[in-house]
Amino acid sequence: MIGYGFTKDLGLSFEKVREIVTEELKKEGFGILTEIDIQKKFREKLGIDFKRYIILGACNPPNAYKSILAEENIGLMLPCNVIIYEKSDKTVLSIVKPTVAMQMIDNEELRPVAALIEDKLKKVFESVQ
């Protein structure tokens, strides 16, 4: 268990977890702004084979807007990262906890937005079984 994110091992395929997560993010108002395929990048840049591992940058535009209005430099902490990777015979799903990430920023206006986003991300996390 990690304190800065929701994480769990799943008995689903990598592809299935990715499919479910993408759909559930949409239901909660998120789009995927970025996708980093670590396996591919490590092969290209380092010449090594690595397990399947992707980082999805999820964004909820209305709340990103509120956050940027409250703290212009918050873009350093955006988007919300979701990772999916293979571990032995399981697929791992981890989603950042925005309330933890925002603790380092001393701005009271951000706390309710971070809590709202975290609630939405927790719903996504819990929907993947």
C-alpha positions in Angstrom: 0.0 0.0 0.0 1.3 3.4 -0.9 0.2 6.6 0.8 0.3 8.9 -2.3 -2.0 6.8 -4.5 -4.7 4.1 -4.8 -3.1 0.9 -6.0 -4.2 -2.7 -6.5 -3.2 -5.9 -8.3 -5.8 -7.3 -10.6 -6.5 -10.6 -12.3 -7.4 -8.9 -15.5 -5.4 -8.5 -18.7 -3.4 -5.3 -19.2 -5.6 -4.4 -22.2 -8.8 -5.0 -20.2 -7.6 -2.8 -17.3 -6.7 0.0 -19.8 -10.0 -0.3 -21.5 -12.0 -0.1 -18.3 -10.0 2.7 -16.8 -10.3 4.8 -19.9 -14.1 4.3 -20.0 -14.5 5.0 -16.3 -12.3 8.2 -16.5 -14.7 9.4 -19.2 -17.7 8.8 -17.0 -16.1 11.0 -14.4 -15.3 13.8 -16.8 -11.7 13.1 -17.5 -9.9 12.9 -20.8 -6.5 11.4 -21.4 -4.1 14.2 -22.4 -0.9 12.1 -22.5 0.1 8.5 -22.7 3.7 7.4 -22.1 4.5 3.9 -23.1 7.5 3.1 -20.8 8.2 -0.3 -22.4 8.5 1.3 -25.8 10.6 4.3 -24.6 13.0 2.1 -22.7 13.5 -0.1 -25.8 14.0 3.0 -28.0 16.2 5.0 -25.7 18.0 2.4 -23.6 17.9 -0.7 -25.8 16.4 -2.8 -22.9 13.3 -4.9 -22.7 10.9 -3.9 -20.0 7.5 -5.0 -18.8 4.3 -3.4 -20.1 4.0 -0.1 -18.2 2.0 3.0 -19.3 1.4 6.3 -17.7 -1.8 8.0 -18.5 -2.2 11.8 -17.9 -5.8 12.3 -17.0 -7.4 15.7 -16.9 -10.8 17.0 -15.8 -10.9 20.3 -17.7 -13.4 22.3 -15.4 -11.4 21.4 -12.3 -8.0 22.0 -14.0 -9.3 25.4 -14.9 -10.3 26.1 -11.3 -6.9 24.9 -10.1 -5.0 27.1 -12.5 -7.0 30.1 -11.5 -6.2 29.4 -7.8 -2.5 28.7 -8.4 -0.9 29.5 -11.8 2.0 27.2 -11.2 -0.2 24.2 -10.4 0.6 23.0 -14.0 3.7 21.5 -12.5 1.4 19.0 -10.7 -1.0 18.3 -13.7 -2.3 16.1 -15.1 -3.4 13.4 -12.7 -1.3 10.3 -13.4 -2.7 6.9 -13.7 -0.4 3.9 -14.2 -1.0 0.4 -15.5 1.7 -2.2 -15.5 2.4 -5.9 -15.5 3.7 -7.5 -12.3 4.1 -11.3 -12.4 0.8 -12.7 -13.5 -1.2 -9.6 -12.5 -1.9 -6.2 -13.8 -1.4 -3.3 -11.4 -3.5 -0.2 -11.4 -2.3 2.9 -9.5 -3.9 6.3 -9.4 -2.5 9.4 -7.8 -4.2 10.9 -4.7 -4.5 14.7 -5.5 -5.0 15.6 -1.9 -1.6 14.2 -1.0 0.1 15.8 -4.0 -1.5 19.2 -3.1 -0.3 19.1 0.5 3.0 20.6 -0.6 1.3 23.7 -2.0 0.1 26.1 0.7 -3.1 27.3 -1.0 -6.4 26.8 0.7 -8.4 27.3 -2.5 -6.9 24.1 -4.0 -7.9 21.8 -1.2 -11.6 21.4 -2.1 -10.8 21.0 -5.8 -8.2 18.3 -4.9 -10.7 16.5 -2.7 -13.4 16.6 -5.5 -10.9 15.2 -8.1 -9.7 12.5 -5.6 -13.3 11.4 -5.1 -13.8 11.1 -8.8 -10.5 9.2 -9.2 -11.4 6.9 -6.3 -14.7 6.0 -8.1 -12.6 5.1 -11.2 -10.3 3.0 -9.1 -13.1 1.2 -7.3 -14.9 0.4 -10.6 -12.0 -1.7 -11.8 -12.4 -5.2 -10.4 
